[in-house]
Amino acid sequence: MESSQDGSDLVQALRSGDRAAWNGFEATVREVVLPRLRRTGGIDREELLTDVKTSLWLSLASLRDSSKLVPFATTIAKRIVAGKLKSRRRHVPLAADPPAADDVSPSRSLEDRELLDRMVGSLEDADRALFKLLYLAGSSSEDAQRTLSVSPGVLRQRKHRLRRRLQNVARKS
């Protein structure tokens, strides 16, 4: 790459917000860092570039050895890709458009209601109370957190477990 002094000058210019330095380093990220990433899983390259630049700007103060700027940026890019891929695996896409109320036959509606009753009935008392609070009463997560006197992390965990249990019951039915 560059000599140690040039690397140090570049890091100083980046830290000061020099637009020309950022444009030059953006080209380096585009040409050197992004091609090093193996699994990007269809992540938009421009979005990834923006995220890398933002994260680099926020963490540039922690860079101790200015000669390691490119490996530092590569590590940031790898972590961003891993986080995006992990996030994508967590979320199941919803159907584009639910069927209109007119399209659902009364017998289908009854079948759905019976399935829902069976699913909720198979839950433990704590899960059933959470389900009723969130989905039947329409409470927000903050309201549920206050009602149940739990931390946000505990509520998130209980919601996750509730959804997983409901999915398991739905698969069995």
Backbone hydrogen bonds in HBPLUS format (Angstrom, degrees):
<---DONOR---> <-ACCEPTOR-->    atom                        ^
c    i                          cat <-CA-CA->   ^        H-A-AA   ^      H-
h    n   atom  resd res      DA  || num        DHA   H-A  angle D-A-AA Bond
n    s   type  num  typ     dist DA aas  dist angle  dist       angle   num
A0007-GLY N   A0003-SER O   2.90 MM   4  6.15 159.3  1.95 155.3 161.7     1
A0008-SER N   A0004-SER O   2.91 MM   4  6.09 151.8  1.99 143.1 150.9     2
A0009-ASP N   A0005-GLN O   2.89 MM   4  6.18 153.7  1.96 147.6 155.0     3
A0010-LEU N   A0006-ASP O   2.85 MM   4  6.11 155.2  1.91 147.4 154.4     4
A0011-VAL N   A0007-GLY O   2.94 MM   4  6.17 162.5  1.97 149.4 153.7     5
A0012-GLN N   A0008-SER O   2.96 MM   4  6.17 160.4  2.00 147.2 152.8     6
A0013-ALA N   A0009-ASP O   2.87 MM   4  6.11 156.2  1.93 147.8 154.5     7
A0014-LEU N   A0010-LEU O   2.81 MM   4  6.08 156.6  1.87 152.2 158.9     8
A0015-ARG N   A0011-VAL O   2.82 MM   4  6.04 161.3  1.86 151.4 156.8     9
A0016-SER N   A0012-GLN O   2.97 MM   4  6.18 142.5  2.11 141.6 151.6    10
A0018-ASP N   A0013-ALA O   3.00 MM   5  5.35 161.3  2.04 161.6 157.0    11
A0017-GLY N   A0014-LEU O   3.01 MM   3  5.10 149.3  2.11 101.2 111.0    12
A0022-TRP N   A0018-ASP O   3.02 MM   4  6.35 157.7  2.07 153.3 160.0    13
A0023-ASN N   A0019-ARG O   2.86 MM   4  6.11 155.8  1.92 151.8 158.7    14
A0024-GLY N   A0020-ALA O   2.95 MM   4  6.15 158.5  1.99 146.6 152.4    15
A0025-PHE N   A0021-ALA O   2.85 MM   4  6.06 156.9  1.90 146.8 153.9    16
A0026-GLU N   A0022-TRP O   2.77 MM   4  5.89 145.7  1.89 142.3 152.2    17
A0027-ALA N   A0023-ASN O   3.18 MM   4  6.45 152.2  2.27 142.0 147.8    18
A0028-THR N   A0024-GLY O   3.17 MM   4  6.53 150.6  2.26 140.7 148.7    19
A0029-VAL N   A0025-PHE O   2.83 MM   4  6.16 158.2  1.88 153.0 158.5    20
A0030-ARG N   A0026-GLU O   2.87 MM   4  6.07 161.6  1.90 150.4 155.6    21
A0031-GLU N   A0027-ALA O   2.86 MM   4  5.99 156.5  1.92 148.8 154.8    22
A0032-VAL N   A0028-THR O   2.71 MM   4  5.47 153.0  1.78 149.0 155.5    23
A0034-LEU N   A0029-VAL O   2.92 MM   5  6.12 170.5  1.93 173.0 170.8    24
A0036-ARG N   A0033-VAL O   2.96 MM   3  5.35 139.4  2.13 109.8 121.9    25
A0037-LEU N   A0034-LEU O   3.14 MM   3  5.51 155.5  2.21 111.4 118.4    26
A0043-ILE N   A0040-THR O   2.97 MM   3  5.60 152.3  2.04 123.8 132.1    27
A0048-LEU N   A0044-ASP O   2.95 MM   4  6.19 157.8  2.00 150.7 157.8    28
A0049-LEU N   A0045-ARG O   2.79 MM   4  6.00 154.5  1.86 146.2 153.4    29
A0050-THR N   A0046-GLU O   2.96 MM   4  6.19 158.4  2.00 145.4 150.7    30
A0051-ASP N   A0047-GLU O   2.92 MM   4  6.17 158.8  1.96 148.6 154.6    31
A0052-VAL N   A0048-LEU O   2.86 MM   4  6.08 155.5  1.92 150.7 157.4    32
A0053-LYS N   A0049-LEU O   2.96 MM   4  6.19 164.3  1.98 150.2 154.4    33
A0054-THR N   A0050-THR O   2.94 MM   4  6.13 160.7  1.98 149.4 154.9    34
A0055-SER N   A0051-ASP O   2.90 MM   4  6.04 169.1  1.92 149.7 153.0    35
A0056-LEU N   A0052-VAL O   2.78 MM   4  5.86 155.3  1.84 148.4 156.4    36
A0057-TRP N   A0053-LYS O   2.90 MM   4  6.05 158.5  1.94 145.9 151.5    37
A0058-LEU N   A0054-THR O   3.04 MM   4  6.32 156.2  2.10 148.3 154.5    38
A0059-SER N   A0055-SER O   2.93 MM   4  6.09 139.2  2.10 143.8 154.7    39
A0060-LEU N   A0056-LEU O   2.82 MM   4  5.51 112.0  2.29 148.4 159.3    40
A0062-SER N   A0059-SER O   3.01 MM   3  5.60 148.2  2.11 114.8 123.4    41
A0063-LEU N   A0060-LEU O   3.16 MM   3  5.43 161.5  2.19 108.8 114.6    42
A0068-LYS N   A0065-ASP O   2.98 MM   3  5.72 166.3  2.00 124.1 128.4    43
A0072-PHE N   A0068-LYS O   2.94 MM   4  6.00 150.1  2.03 144.7 154.1    44
A0073-ALA N   A0069-LEU O   2.88 MM   4  6.15 157.0  1.93 149.7 155.5    45
A0074-THR N   A0070-VAL O   2.84 MM   4  6.07 151.4  1.92 150.0 158.9    46
A0075-THR N   A0071-PRO O   2.92 MM   4  6.14 157.7  1.97 147.3 152.1    47
A0076-ILE N   A0072-PHE O   3.09 MM   4  6.37 158.9  2.13 146.7 152.5    48
A0077-ALA N   A0073-ALA O   2.92 MM   4  6.16 160.0  1.96 147.3 152.7    49
A0078-LYS N   A0074-THR O   2.89 MM   4  6.15 159.4  1.93 152.4 157.8    50
A0079-ARG N   A0075-THR O   3.01 MM   4  6.23 158.0  2.05 149.8 155.3    51
A0080-ILE N   A0076-ILE O   2.98 MM   4  6.24 154.2  2.04 150.1 157.4    52
A0081-VAL N   A0077-ALA O   2.96 MM   4  6.20 165.0  1.99 153.8 157.3    53
A0082-ALA N   A0078-LYS O   2.94 MM   4  6.13 164.0  1.97 147.9 152.7    54
A0083-GLY N   A0079-ARG O   2.94 MM   4  6.09 158.4  1.98 145.4 151.3    55
A0084-LYS N   A0080-ILE O   2.93 MM   4  6.17 158.6  1.97 151.7 157.5    56
A0085-LEU N   A0081-VAL O   2.89 MM   4  6.10 164.2  1.92 156.5 160.8    57
A0086-LYS N   A0082-ALA O   2.91 MM   4  6.03 156.3  1.97 146.6 153.5    58
A0087-SER N   A0083-GLY O   2.89 MM   4  6.02 158.6  1.94 145.1 151.3    59
A0088-ARG N   A0084-LYS O   2.90 MM   4  6.06 152.6  1.97 144.4 152.1    60
A0089-ARG N   A0085-LEU O   3.07 MM   4  6.31 148.1  2.18 142.3 149.9    61
A0090-ARG N   A0086-LYS O   3.19 MM   4  6.46 140.7  2.35 142.7 152.8    62
A0090-ARG N   A0087-SER O   3.19 MM   3  5.19 128.0  2.48  94.6 107.9    63
A0103-ASP N   A0100-ALA O   2.95 MM   3  5.37 137.8  2.14 109.8 121.2    64
A0109-SER N   A0105-SER O   2.98 MM   4  6.27 158.4  2.02 154.9 161.2    65
A0110-LEU N   A0106-PRO O   2.96 MM   4  6.19 153.0  2.04 145.1 152.0    66
A0111-GLU N   A0107-SER O   2.93 MM   4  6.18 154.1  2.00 144.1 151.3    67
A0112-ASP N   A0108-ARG O   2.87 MM   4  6.15 159.6  1.91 151.1 156.6    68
A0113-ARG N   A0109-SER O   2.94 MM   4  6.17 155.6  2.00 144.7 151.7    69
A0114-GLU N   A0110-LEU O   2.89 MM   4  6.15 157.9  1.94 150.0 155.8    70
A0115-LEU N   A0111-GLU O   2.91 MM   4  6.13 159.2  1.95 150.3 156.2    71
A0116-LEU N   A0112-ASP O   2.87 MM   4  6.10 161.8  1.91 150.6 155.7    72
A0117-ASP N   A0113-ARG O   2.86 MM   4  6.10 158.8  1.91 148.3 154.3    73
A0118-ARG N   A0114-GLU O   2.92 MM   4  6.17 157.0  1.97 148.0 154.0    74
A0119-MET N   A0115-LEU O   2.86 MM   4  6.10 160.7  1.90 151.9 157.6    75
A0120-VAL N   A0116-LEU O   2.87 MM   4  6.06 170.8  1.88 157.4 159.3    76
A0121-GLY N   A0117-ASP O   2.83 MM   4  5.81 152.6  1.90 141.4 150.3    77
A0122-SER N   A0118-ARG O   3.00 MM   4  6.13 132.8  2.22 140.8 151.3    78
A0122-SER N   A0119-MET O   3.26 MM   3  5.32 135.8  2.47  94.8 106.3    79
A0123-LEU N   A0120-VAL O   3.16 MM   3  5.40 157.5  2.21 106.5 113.5    80
A0128-ARG N   A0124-GLU O   2.82 MM   4  6.01 160.1  1.86 160.1 167.0    81
A0129-ALA N   A0125-ASP O   2.91 MM   4  6.09 155.3  1.97 147.9 154.2    82
A0130-LEU N   A0126-ALA O   3.06 MM   4  6.31 155.5  2.13 142.8 149.3    83
A0131-PHE N   A0127-ASP O   2.86 MM   4  6.09 160.2  1.90 150.9 156.5    84
A0132-LYS N   A0128-ARG O   2.93 MM   4  6.15 166.2  1.95 150.7 154.1    85
A0133-LEU N   A0129-ALA O   2.94 MM   4  6.05 156.4  1.99 144.7 151.8    86
A0134-LEU N   A0130-LEU O   2.91 MM   4  6.05 166.2  1.93 155.0 157.9    87
A0135-TYR N   A0131-PHE O   2.78 MM   4  5.58 160.3  1.81 151.6 158.1    88
A0136-LEU N   A0132-LYS O   3.18 MM   4  4.73 133.8  2.41 106.9 119.6    89
A0137-ALA N   A0132-LYS O   2.76 MM   5  6.01 151.9  1.84 167.0 175.3    90
A0139-SER N   A0133-LEU O   3.09 MM   6  5.87 159.3  2.13 160.4 157.9    91
A0144-ALA N   A0140-SER O   2.92 MM   4  6.19 163.1  1.94 152.8 157.7    92
A0145-GLN N   A0141-SER O   2.82 MM   4  5.97 151.4  1.90 144.2 152.6    93
A0146-ARG N   A0142-GLU O   3.03 MM   4  6.32 157.3  2.08 146.5 151.4    94
A0147-THR N   A0143-ASP O   2.83 MM   4  6.04 164.8  1.85 154.0 158.9    95
A0148-LEU N   A0144-ALA O   2.87 MM   4  5.93 164.2  1.89 150.1 154.0    96
A0149-SER N   A0145-GLN O   2.92 MM   4  5.70 115.4  2.35 132.0 147.2    97
A0150-VAL N   A0145-GLN O   3.16 MM   5  5.36 157.4  2.21 143.5 150.2    98
A0149-SER N   A0146-ARG O   3.26 MM   3  4.92 142.7  2.41  91.1 101.8    99
A0155-LEU N   A0151-SER O   3.03 MM   4  6.30 165.2  2.05 156.9 161.0   100
A0156-ARG N   A0152-PRO O   2.93 MM   4  6.08 159.8  1.97 147.3 153.0   101
A0157-GLN N   A0153-GLY O   2.97 MM   4  6.16 155.9  2.02 144.6 151.2   102
A0158-ARG N   A0154-VAL O   2.87 MM   4  6.13 160.9  1.90 152.8 158.0   103
A0159-LYS N   A0155-LEU O   2.87 MM   4  6.06 158.0  1.92 152.3 158.2   104
A0160-HIS N   A0156-ARG O   2.99 MM   4  6.16 156.2  2.04 144.2 150.8   105
A0161-ARG N   A0157-GLN O   2.95 MM   4  6.22 163.8  1.97 152.0 156.1   106
A0162-LEU N   A0158-ARG O   2.85 MM   4  5.99 154.0  1.92 144.8 152.6   107
A0163-ARG N   A0159-LYS O   2.95 MM   4  6.18 165.0  1.97 151.2 154.4   108
A0164-ARG N   A0160-HIS O   2.97 MM   4  6.21 161.3  2.00 150.1 155.7   109
A0165-ARG N   A0161-ARG O   2.89 MM   4  6.08 159.8  1.93 149.6 154.9   110
A0166-LEU N   A0162-LEU O   2.92 MM   4  6.16 157.7  1.97 151.5 157.9   111
A0167-GLN N   A0163-ARG O   2.88 MM   4  6.10 153.1  1.95 148.5 156.0   112
A0168-ASN N   A0164-ARG O   2.95 MM   4  6.22 155.9  2.01 148.4 154.8   113
A0169-VAL N   A0165-ARG O   3.00 MM   4  6.24 158.9  2.04 148.3 153.5   114
A0170-ALA N   A0166-LEU O   2.92 MM   4  6.08 155.3  1.98 145.1 152.3   115
A0171-ARG N   A0167-GLN O   2.93 MM   4  6.15 151.4  2.01 147.9 155.1   116
A0172-LYS N   A0168-ASN O   3.13 MM   4  6.35 150.2  2.22 142.9 150.4   117
A0173-SER N   A0169-VAL O   3.13 MM   4  6.33 136.1  2.33 141.1 152.3   118
